[in-house]
Amino acid sequence: MAKNFLVALLLIIALGCKKKVGDDDTTPYKWKRDLYRARVKNDGPATFNSKDPSVARNSDAIFLNTSYTVLTEHRKNEQQDSIFNASGRTLVYKYEKVDN
């Protein structure tokens, strides 16, 4: 019984820690990243409803700046989540791969 429990626990841990498809952490890419800020609204706080990187279609997004960086796919996703969470959902990066 204990052996079955340990095997089940090990499977849950192994499958739970699996990286997402396309979450490459070995190949670095050059990225153009645009920083956007949510617009302040009269009836509520300035926040993005989602961390979806398609903020260019969001008419409320305010463009702040552009920069270039070299990151792996995994690090790019972590950085995007980090700025979104640390800013209280007011800032978001939109990444685009640069072919060089």
Secondary structure, DSSP 8 states (H G I E B T S, - for coil): -HHHHHHHHHHHHHHHT---TT--SS-EEEEEEEEEEE--BTTB----S---S-GGG-TTEEEEEEEEEEEEHHHHHHHHHHHHHHTTSSEEEEEEE---
